[in-house]
Amino acid sequence: MTIAMRIMISSEEIQAKVKQLGEKINAHYAQSDKELVLIGLLRGSVIFMADLCRAIEKPHELDFMTVSSYGGGTTSSRDVKILKDLDGEIHGKDVLVVEDIIDSGNTLNKVMQMLQTRKPNSIELCTLVSKPSRREIDLDVKFLGFEVEDRFIVGYGLDFDQKYRHLPFIGEIGL
């Protein structure tokens, strides 16, 4: 299969945005005396979170979750299952959920609700990419990288069948 790709967001644009997000996060948590925990949703957030955590000056922990709402199909069942839970506790801590992309918002909304039951001091959301035209659930995204049209995109953590995550840019693919 041949895949045509058009670069939508360059590596340089991504790195500038990560730096900008790091500065905003630094300012937001500057006065907090609580521990900060970045929670990445696997697998897509890994590359973004690796760069973002280096742009955050406040000492912080990294933790990860794997969640699924797809079961065996290709459309969401909206029944969110935790496949890998956090390794650490978040009670009383400042939590920053780091996501690669937000589409409908259904899965992420349920994850945020689950995390809230663990009584963190605060919980905020940071995403590299948002597709607002696909949103079904209104989410409060405190730290937003890029808004894009509803296109099939890959790169910088975003994948197609587990491929293309390694690309340093975000590209639109045509199958």
N, C-alpha and C positions, 0 to 999 in steps of 0.2 A: 504494500500500500504506500503510495506517495502522498506526502502531506505538504501542502503549500502553507507558508507562514509569512505573516506580516508583523513586523515589530510595532507594538502599540506604545510600550513604555520602555525606554532604553535603560541600560544598566546605570548610566550616569544619573538619570532622573530618579531611579529607585534609590540609589545611594544618597542623593541629596534629600529625598523625602524621609529616609530612615534617620538621617542626622537631624532633620527638622522635628520628627516625631520624638526622638530622644530628648531634644531640648524641651519640648512641651511636657513630656513625662517628668523630666528632671524638675521643672518649675512646679508641676502639679503636686509632686510628693516631697518637695523641699522642706516643708514645715512639719511633715508627719514623723513622729517618733516610733511608728510601728514598722515591723519588718515588712518588706515588699517581696511578694512572690509573683513571678511571671508564670502563667500556665499556658502552655502551648497545646493546641489540639492537633494531634498527629494525624497524618504525616505532613500535610501541606504547610504547616506553620514553621517547620524546622529551620528552613533557610532564612526566612524573614526574622524569626526569633533570635537566631544566632547573631545576625548583624545588629538587630535592635538592642539586644542585651549589652553589646559593647558600646552602644551610644547612651546608655543609662548610667549615670555616675553614682547614684545611690546604690549601696550594696544590696544585692537581692539574691533570692533563690530561684532556681528554675525547676519546674515540675511539668509533667505531661499527662494528658488524658487521651484515650482513643475512644471515640463514640461512634455509633452507627445508627442510622435510621432507615437503612435500605434493605436489611434482611438479605434475601437472595435476588431481589429485583433491581431494576434500574431507576425506579421512582421511589421517593421517600414514603415510608409507611407512617411516618410521624411518631412512631414508637421508638423513642431513643433508648438505646442500650449502651451501657458502659462496658467496653471491651477491655480497657486498661484504666484503672482509677489512679488518682494521685498517690504518690509515695509518702508525702508529708501532710501535716495538718495545716489548715488555713485559718482556724479559729483565732479571731482577734488580729489577724494580719491584713495588710493592704494587698489586694489581689488584682492583678492585671491579666485578663484573658487575652491571649495573642492568637489571632486567626489570620489565615492567608486570604480568605475571600468570604464574603457574606452574600448569599443569594436570597432565598426566601426568608431566612431568619428563623425558621421553625426549630431546627436542631439546636442552634446556638441559644435561642430563647429558653429551651428546656434545660440546657447545660447551665445557663446562668441561674435559673431557678434552683437547680440541684445544688450548685455551689453556695447559693445564698442560705440554704438550710444549714450549712456548716458554720454559720455565724462569723464571717470575716468582718474585720473592721470596716472595710470598704471593698467594693468590687467594680471595676471599670473594664471597658472593652476597647481593644486596639485591633484594627484590621488593616491590612495592606490594601485590599481591593474591596470595593462595594459595588454591587449591581442594584441600584435603587429601583429600577423598573421591575425587578423580580420579587421585591419585598412583599411578603404577606403578613409579617409581624413587625411592628414598630420597635426597633431596638435603639437604645441610647448608645451610640458609638462615640465615645469620648475622644479617641485618637484615630483619625481616618487618614489613610494614605491617598488613594485614588478612587474616584468614582468612574466607572466605565459603563458603556452601553452593554446590552445583553448580547455578548459575543462569546464564542468558545475560545478561551484563552489558556495558555500554558506558559510555564517558565517560572523561575524564582520560587519554586515550591509547588506551583500549580501543575497538575498532571493530566495526561490523557492515557488511561490504562496503565498507570504507574510509570509512564515515560515522560520525558521532557522537564522534569522538576529541576534538573541541573542547569538549565539555561540561565544566563545572568540577566536576561531581559524578560519582559512579558510580551508574548506574541499571540496574535489571533491565528487560529488554524482553520483551514478549509479542507474538509475531507473529500 
